[in-house]
Amino acid sequence: MNRDVAMGGPAAVRRTRGAFGRKLAQGWKAAKKNKVSYLFAAPYMLLFFTFTALPVLVSLVLGFTSFNLLEAPMFVGMDNYIRLFLGDDIFVKAIGNTFLMAVMVGPIGYAMCLVFAWLINELPRAWRTFLTLIFYAPSISGNIYLVWGVLFNKDAYGYANALLLRYNFISTPILWFENPEYMLGLVVLVALWTSVGTSFLSFIAGLQGIDRSLYEAAAVDGIRNRWQELWYVTLPSMKPQLMFGAVMSITGAFSSGAIVTALCGMPSVDYAAHTIVNHLEDYGSVRFEMGYASAIATVLFLIMIGSNKLVQKLLSKVGE
């Protein structure tokens, strides 16, 4: 209960309800005033609710049930979550792999996007356009990461093995995506390569939209070098793009599963590259334990929400 309400008694309750009623009335008044805008946004809002918000809500509920798609869901309380953290060693391993990939791919990929965009933005227009296409291509090319399967093929015809054999660094081909010693490192490398795409494009757009007069005003105020320009002018001017890029990096880093399945198989040898998304696919699409899979999805959702809040807090310090 609200502390003021608890201390104020019935009068405070009436004040709280009155304030809530006023806000509700103001919101309804604003909605009526901008009804044309809401009508234009209605199709997207309806699709977003149906295919994004509603599945999340259903998953949150199913996480407390036992459900196999054939029988009605049976409420089991916190059993799925207790089993998840105390009785599922593979899930604990998947969390470790996912956080390792998130730490390596998220911040590093984000920083790479920002630095590349900042450097490329200084080039002439033709070079900027060409390099933007080169950096953005991996993110729109579907399963292009499968080329890494050719480079690191497990036989002597794979480019990496052929090169190492030719110069006598190895005597037998390495099973790159079947050996736990190399598997996770290569998956991180491929995920990092594919992560430089959408964020990079948004950073380029943000850099192009900065008002040049801000740099002149900053020079008058005492900004003397490019690093000070970057911190006090460039980054604060493109906070929306930074936030968008951070959300995309977080989402991409924590949802890495298709790369592991395509390159290492499902499941990977000794679960060495198993991620939370792979675990979710295992129980949702293979075993059809939808209640347990929903609990896994809920944990992943909460991790992403927490990471998003952390990034928002960090980005609020930019330029201070």
C-alpha positions in Angstrom: 0.0 0.0 0.0 1.2 3.5 -0.7 2.8 5.0 2.4 0.9 8.3 2.2 -2.3 6.4 1.8 -1.4 4.2 4.8 -0.7 7.2 7.0 -3.5 9.4 5.7 -6.4 6.9 6.2 -9.7 7.2 4.2 -9.1 10.8 3.2 -5.8 9.9 1.5 -7.6 7.0 -0.3 -10.1 9.5 -1.6 -7.4 11.8 -2.7 -5.5 9.0 -4.5 -8.7 7.8 -6.3 -9.4 11.5 -7.2 -5.9 11.9 -8.7 -6.3 8.7 -10.6 -9.7 9.7 -11.9 -8.3 13.1 -13.0 -5.4 11.4 -14.9 -7.9 9.0 -16.5 -10.1 11.8 -17.5 -7.2 13.8 -18.9 -6.0 10.7 -20.8 -9.5 10.1 -22.3 -9.7 13.8 -23.3 -6.3 13.6 -25.0 -7.3 10.4 -26.8 -10.5 12.1 -28.1 -8.5 15.1 -29.2 -6.0 13.0 -31.2 -8.4 10.3 -32.3 -7.3 10.6 -36.0 -3.7 9.7 -34.9 -4.9 6.7 -32.9 -7.0 5.5 -35.8 -3.9 5.6 -38.1 -1.9 3.7 -35.5 -4.7 1.2 -34.7 -3.8 -1.4 -37.4 -0.2 -1.6 -36.2 -1.2 -1.6 -32.5 -3.7 -4.4 -33.2 -1.1 -6.6 -34.9 1.5 -5.8 -32.3 -0.9 -6.8 -29.5 -2.0 -10.0 -31.3 1.3 -11.3 -32.4 3.7 -9.8 -29.8 2.1 -8.7 -26.5 -0.6 -11.4 -26.3 1.9 -14.4 -26.8 4.1 -12.9 -24.1 1.1 -12.7 -21.7 0.0 -16.3 -22.6 3.6 -17.5 -22.1 3.7 -15.9 -18.7 0.6 -17.8 -17.6 1.6 -21.1 -19.2 4.9 -21.0 -17.2 2.9 -22.0 -14.1 1.3 -25.0 -15.8 2.0 -28.4 -17.2 0.8 -28.4 -20.9 1.6 -30.8 -23.7 -0.7 -29.4 -26.4 -3.0 -32.4 -26.3 -4.4 -32.1 -22.8 -5.7 -29.0 -21.0 -3.1 -27.0 -19.0 -2.7 -28.1 -15.4 -1.7 -25.6 -12.8 1.6 -26.6 -11.1 2.6 -23.3 -9.4 6.3 -22.7 -9.3 7.3 -26.3 -10.1 8.6 -25.4 -13.6 10.9 -22.7 -12.2 12.1 -24.9 -9.3 13.0 -27.6 -11.8 14.6 -25.1 -14.1 17.1 -23.7 -11.6 17.5 -26.7 -9.2 17.1 -29.8 -11.3 18.2 -28.9 -14.9 21.9 -28.8 -15.2 21.7 -28.2 -19.0 19.7 -25.0 -18.4 22.4 -23.7 -16.0 25.0 -24.5 -18.7 22.8 -22.7 -21.3 22.6 -19.6 -19.1 26.4 -19.5 -18.8 26.9 -19.9 -22.6 24.2 -17.3 -23.3 25.7 -14.7 -20.9 29.2 -15.4 -22.3 27.8 -14.8 -25.8 25.9 -11.7 -24.7 28.9 -10.2 -23.0 31.2 -10.9 -26.0 28.7 -10.1 -28.8 26.5 -7.3 -27.2 29.0 -4.7 -25.9 31.8 -5.5 -28.4 29.4 -5.6 -31.4 27.8 -2.4 -30.2 31.1 -0.6 -29.8 32.3 -1.9 -33.2 29.1 -0.5 -34.9 29.6 2.9 -33.3 33.3 3.1 -34.1 32.8 1.9 -37.7 29.9 4.3 -38.2 31.8 7.2 -36.8 34.8 6.6 -39.0 32.8 5.8 -42.1 30.8 9.0 -41.6 33.9 11.0 -42.2 34.5 9.5 -45.7 33.3 10.9 -49.0 29.7 10.0 -49.9 30.5 7.3 -52.5 32.9 5.5 -50.1 30.4 5.9 -47.3 27.6 4.3 -49.3 29.7 1.4 -50.5 31.1 0.6 -47.0 27.6 1.0 -45.4 26.3 -1.7 -47.9 29.3 -4.0 -47.1 28.7 -3.7 -43.3 24.9 -4.0 -43.5 24.9 -7.0 -46.0 25.4 -9.8 -43.4 22.3 -8.8 -41.5 20.0 -9.0 -44.5 21.4 -12.0 -46.2 19.5 -14.7 -44.3 21.7 -17.7 -43.5 24.9 -16.2 -44.9 26.7 -17.3 -41.7 26.6 -20.7 -43.2 29.7 -19.6 -45.3 31.5 -20.1 -42.0 30.6 -23.8 -42.2 32.6 -23.9 -45.5 35.5 -22.0 -44.1 35.7 -24.3 -41.0 34.6 -27.5 -42.6 35.7 -30.5 -40.6 37.6 -32.3 -43.5 40.8 -31.4 -45.3 38.9 -29.5 -47.9 37.8 -26.8 -45.4 39.7 -23.6 -46.0 41.0 -23.4 -42.4 42.0 -27.0 -42.2 43.6 -26.9 -45.7 45.7 -23.9 -44.7 46.8 -25.3 -41.4 47.7 -28.7 -43.0 49.6 -27.1 -45.9 51.9 -25.2 -43.5 52.2 -28.2 -41.1 50.5 -26.6 -38.1 48.3 -29.7 -37.7 48.6 -33.3 -39.0 44.9 -34.2 -39.1 41.8 -32.0 -39.8 40.2 -30.3 -36.8 36.5 -30.9 -36.2 35.8 -27.3 -35.6 32.1 -27.4 -34.9 32.1 -30.7 -33.2 35.0 -30.2 -30.8 33.9 -28.4 -27.6 37.3 -26.8 -27.4 36.7 -24.6 -30.5 32.9 -24.7 -30.8 31.8 -21.8 -28.6 34.6 -19.5 -29.7 33.7 -19.9 -33.4 30.0 -19.4 -32.6 30.8 -16.1 -30.8 32.9 -15.0 -33.8 30.1 -15.7 -36.2 27.5 -14.0 -34.0 29.8 -11.0 -33.7 30.1 -10.8 -37.5 26.4 -11.0 -38.1 25.6 -8.4 -35.3 27.2 -5.5 -37.2 24.2 -4.6 -39.2 21.0 -2.9 -38.1 22.7 -1.0 -35.2 25.4 0.2 -37.6 22.8 1.5 -40.0 20.9 3.4 -37.3 24.2 5.0 -36.1 25.0 6.2 -39.6 21.5 7.7 -39.8 22.0 9.4 -36.4 25.4 10.8 -37.4 23.9 12.2 -40.6 21.1 13.9 -38.7 23.3 16.0 -36.3 23.0 19.7 -36.8 26.5 21.0 -37.8 25.9 24.3 -36.0 26.2 22.3 -32.7 29.9 21.7 -33.4 30.5 25.4 -34.0 28.7 26.3 -30.8 30.7 23.7 -28.9 34.0 25.1 -30.3 33.0 28.5 -29.0 32.2 26.9 -25.6 35.7 25.4 -25.4 35.5 22.0 -27.1 39.1 21.5 -28.5 39.4 17.9 -29.9 37.4 15.2 -31.7 37.0 13.1 -28.5 35.4 16.0 -26.7 33.1 16.5 -29.7 32.2 12.8 -29.7 31.3 12.8 -25.9 29.7 16.2 -25.5 28.0 16.8 -28.9 27.8 13.7 -31.1 26.7 11.0 -28.7 24.1 13.2 -26.8 22.6 14.2 -30.2 22.0 10.6 -31.2 20.7 9.1 -28.0 17.5 7.7 -29.7 19.7 5.8 -32.2 22.1 4.7 -29.4 19.1 3.3 -27.5 17.7 1.5 -30.6 21.1 0.0 -31.3 21.4 -1.1 -27.7 18.0 -2.8 -27.8 18.9 -4.6 -31.1 22.3 -5.7 -29.7 20.7 -7.0 -26.5 18.0 -8.8 -28.4 20.4 -10.3 -30.9 22.9 -11.4 -28.2 20.5 -13.1 -26.0 18.5 -14.7 -28.8 21.4 -16.4 -30.5 20.2 -19.9 -31.2 19.8 -20.4 -34.9 23.6 -19.9 -35.5 24.3 -22.7 -33.0 21.8 -25.0 -34.5 23.0 -24.4 -38.1 26.7 -24.8 -37.4 26.9 -27.1 -34.4 23.7 -29.1 -34.6 20.9 -29.6 -32.1 22.0 -30.3 -29.4 25.7 -29.4 -29.8 28.3 -31.9 -28.6 28.3 -32.0 -24.8 26.0 -29.0 -24.9 29.2 -27.0 -25.3 27.4 -24.2 -27.3 23.9 -24.7 -26.0 22.0 -21.4 -25.3 18.7 -20.5 -23.6 17.0 -20.3 -27.0 18.3 -23.8 -27.9 16.9 -25.1 -24.6 13.6 -23.3 -25.3 13.5 -24.9 -28.8 14.3 -28.3 -27.3 11.4 -28.3 -24.8 9.0 -26.3 -27.0 9.4 -27.8 -30.5 10.9 -31.3 -29.8 9.5 -32.5 -26.4 6.3 -30.3 -26.5 6.5 -29.5 -22.8 5.0 -26.1 -23.4 4.6 -25.2 -19.7 8.3 -25.8 -19.1 9.2 -24.0 -22.4 7.1 -21.0 -21.3 9.0 -20.9 -18.0 12.3 -20.8 -20.0 10.9 -18.0 -22.2 9.8 -16.0 -19.2 13.3 -16.2 -17.6 14.8 -15.1 -21.0 12.2 -12.3 -21.2 13.1 -11.0 -17.7 16.8 -11.1 -18.4 16.3 -9.0 -21.5 14.1 -6.5 -19.6 16.8 -6.2 -16.9 19.5 -5.7 -19.5 17.5 -3.1 -21.2 17.0 -1.2 -18.0 20.7 -1.3 -17.3 21.6 0.0 -20.7 19.0 2.8 -20.4 20.7 3.8 -17.1 24.1 3.8 -18.7 23.1 5.7 -21.8 21.5 8.4 -19.5 25.1 9.2 -18.4 26.3 10.0 -21.9 27.5 13.5 -22.3 27.5 14.3 -18.5 
